[in-house]
Amino acid sequence: MDPKILARLESHIALTQDFPEPPVLFRDISPLLTREFRSVVDCMVQLIPQDMVSKIDAFGGIDARGYIFSGALAGHFNKGVLMIRKKGKLPPPVFQEDYMTEYGPRTLELKAGEGKVFLLDDVLATGGSMRAAANLCTKAGYSVQGFATLMDLNFLNDFEWKGMKNTSLFAYERPDQILYPVPKPDVA
């Protein structure tokens, strides 16, 4: 991937200290998606191994920001979208998977189904929601083929599920890390 494009994209990720609570440095992708959505999708497409595309039936998105990427990539590759929901958003019967986040316990839900899915989300933090989504897909009858996120907070996780690792556009090793610093213009 072109480092100049990644630098431009990363420059639109807004950083907010102590949000939603101290000492979190929140990386807000809202400005990025508002200004550079097409470029983000083009880059996310490159995260999917080309030899795997024909083996995927659907892109699974984790409620709610994962839907942005699963819908976009499903449209690009002419595949289905699998929506992995937060607890209480689907009528029964559903499969459930409990997990822990950095903010406390959560539950994901999914209807029974089948097919090969590639899971997507905006950020991989502790890995709890991605692991839960993969476990849930398996319980519900799906076969997980891979994982991708816009951002991976590697300093919070060592994510791996059944030998598969996550791939991302931006993988941060430190909370305050900027991967592609924008050079300051020379002032004469």
ABEGO torsion letter per residue (X at the ends): XBAAAAAAAAAABBBBBGOABOABBBBBAAAAAAAAAAAAAAAAAAABBAAAAAABABBBBBOAAAAAAAAAAAAAAGBBBBBBBBBGABBOBBBBBBBBBAAEBBBBBBBBBBEBBBBBBABBBAGAAAAAAAAAAAAAGBBBAEBBBABBBAAABBBBBGGBBBBBABBBABAABBABBBBBBBBX
